Amino acid sequence: MIKLIRIIVFTLIFIALSGCWSKKELSDLAITTAIGIDKQEDQYLVSAQIINPGEIAGKALSNRTAVSTYEVEGRSISEAFRKMSKEAPRRMYLSHVRIVVIGETIAKEGLKQILDYLSRYYEARTDFYLVVTKDQTAHDILSILTPIEKIPANKIFNSIKVSEGNWAPTKGVQLDDLISKIISDGNNPVLTGIKYEGNLEEGSSLKNIESVSSPTRVELENLALFRGDRLVGWFNTIEAKGFNYITDNIKETVGVIECEENNGRITIQLFNSNTNVEGQVKQGKPKIIIDIKCELKVEEVSKCERKLSEEDTIKWIEEKSNKQIKKILLASINKAKEHKADVFGFGDTIRRANPKAWKGMRDNWNDELFPNLEIEIRAESTIRRLGTITESFQEQGKE
C-alpha cells in the first residue's frame, strides 16, 4: 500500500513538472502589440510594434520611446517575421497583439493570405481588432507615437471601443467575426479605417508627445466595405452610422435637428436603439423590412424658439428624428448597393426566412438581386428625457 502511494505521489510530481517543457523566458521575447501588413509588388512588408520594457516599467523620465517598430519584407508573412530576427534582438511574441493594421493596397487585392497566417499561428489570440488604412501604409500608422497612451496599439484599440460606443461610425472587428463574414453566402464584412494627419517624421519622434497639441495624430476613418475578402469602397461618417443602425450596433450617438426659426438647433442623444430586420420572399422577389425603435433625450438647445414643455414640440422632434434616421439608413444602403456589397447581411436574413428560395438567389445575390432589393424602413423615436432643465435660459435676461 505504501509503495502504491509513493508511485502515485511521484507520478503527480512528474506530471506537474512536465508543464514547464515549453516555457519561454520573458527576457528572450519581444512583446508585439501591433502588426502592420503592406505589399510591394510580390513582397509582403510586415511591420511589428514591440514594447521597450524599460520605458514601460521605469518611472524616471527618459528620452527613449516606449515602443520600437521594425519592418521587413518577405515572400510570405511568416518568412518576413522570421527575417525580422536579423534586426530585433529578441523573438517576436504575438500573444499580446491588440491591433493588426492592413494596408489599403493589399486589402484591395484580398485578405485571405493574411487571415490564413493569423488563424494558423498558434501563439496569437483572436481578440485583437483588425483595421485598414486609407491612402497610407500600415507601417506609417505604426510609426506614429501617441499621447496619453504610451503604447500606440493600445491607443488605437481603445479609440475603436470608445468611438463605437459613443459616436457609432466605427466598429471593432475581430478575427473570427471577419472570417465568418467572408465565408458567408449572404454577408460581407466591414473594417474600421485608420489614417494619420500631420507630418510623418514629426509623428515618429518624441516631439509628437512633448507638446500639449500633438502635431501628428492617428485618427479613425469610418468604415471600409468589403466584397468577400476584397476592399471595394468606403462609407463616410453618415453612411457608417447607418450601417451600425441596421446591424443593431448603436449603443449611443447624437444627432442634430434643425429648427426653422433663427437657424436654431436641437441636439438629440440616442441612448437606446433596437433594430429588427425581417426578410420576405413574395412571388419570387426578396424584400427586407427594417424596424428601428429609438429612445432619445435632449442634450443641447441652441437658438431654437420652440418650447420643449409643449407636447407638439416633443412630437415634432420625434417626427424629425424618424425622418433623419431613415435618411441615414438610405444613404448607407445606397452606397452598399453601388458597390454591390451586402455588408448588412440581408442575404443571410432572406436565407433564414426562406431557405428554399435562397438556393436560387445565392449565386446572383451581390451582382443582381441586392442592388435592386426592395427595402422598407420603419423608424419610431421616443423622447424619454429633456435634461435637467426644460426650457433654455438663452433667451432670458435680454435687454
Phi, psi and omega in degrees: 000315179296322179297320179295319179297318179298317179300316180298315181298312181296323178298316179296322179296316181294322178297317180295319181291330182293346179291350182263005187297330183252025184299151178230123178285134182300327181290348180263356188247147171256106184290112183265126182253341180210145177238137174240136182230117176238176177217137178230110187057242181256014182249139173275134174253108185254128178247145178227126177261116183244155182277137168270101191305320182297329182280335179279318184278329185288146178263339182286151178293145184217156176259021177252152180278157182285340180225161172231148180239129178247146176226130180220146177257154179199165179288339174221166180294319180297318179297320180298318179296321179294319181293339180297340180295342177291334182255314183280139182282353181225162179285136180295131180239117192259008184289346181247022178294131177256330186222137168243118182258124182250128180294146183300322182299312181288331178295327178289331178283327180137150186257358190300321179295318179296314182292327177298316180294312184295324182281336179275330189293119191288335182276339185279135172275172183248013183264016176273163176263145173252136178226163181232139182282158175238114178065015181218177180257157178296322181299319180297320179299318182283354179272348185277128173275144186240144175283170180068297177268122178296325182262112183304326179299321178294324178298313181295315180301311182291325178298320178296315180297315182292316181296317180297323184277334187244342185233320167085012173266012180230172179207130175282117182244124179258170190302310184297319179296317180297314181296318182296324178290322182294319184275355180284141178289324187247033182207156175220151185271166167232157173225145175293136177273161180211147178204171173241151176242127179123200184265126184296319182296317178292323182294334181267006179247167180297340178303332184291339181242011181260352180247162181298317179248113183294131180292336180231129184229145173268128183231149173280146188232063174056221187231143174260136179267137177240146168244110192067235180256012184250134176290127183237346182180182183227140168275141167278186185299313181297314181295323178293322175297319178301319177302314182291328172299309186296321182272011177057045182245021179267121174261307174212148171195179178228156174222155182244127178254129181276132172267142181292331185273130172058024182054037182283167181217147171237122179265127184247132174262129173265118184243357177207120182225138178225124182242131175240127180247124182243139178250143178223153172229113180236125182053038177081001182251130180281150177216143178242134175243121180252121182242114183243130174240128185232144171250134188234161168218150178282124184253333183199141177234132180226112174061019180266126186274354180291142182268121183290343179283349182269139182296325180298324179293318179299314179297322179297317179296318181296318179294318177299318180297318179300315180296320182292319178297316178300319179297319179296315181295318179297321178299317180293315181296317180296322178294317179296320177296322179302321181265004179053047182228104180280084181276355182269348183077026178298322178299320178295326178294317177296320179300317179292325182286323183210082183303323182294314180293326182297327180302326179275349182259337192306313186290333183251014189296301185292322186281322188240309188284314181298314179299338180248016184293133175281129183228127177251131182244128175240127180234134179226110182253143179227126176282121180257331185219149177247006183091186183280349173234157180266297180264147179287143178269006184296329182271355181274155176080013179286144178268000000 
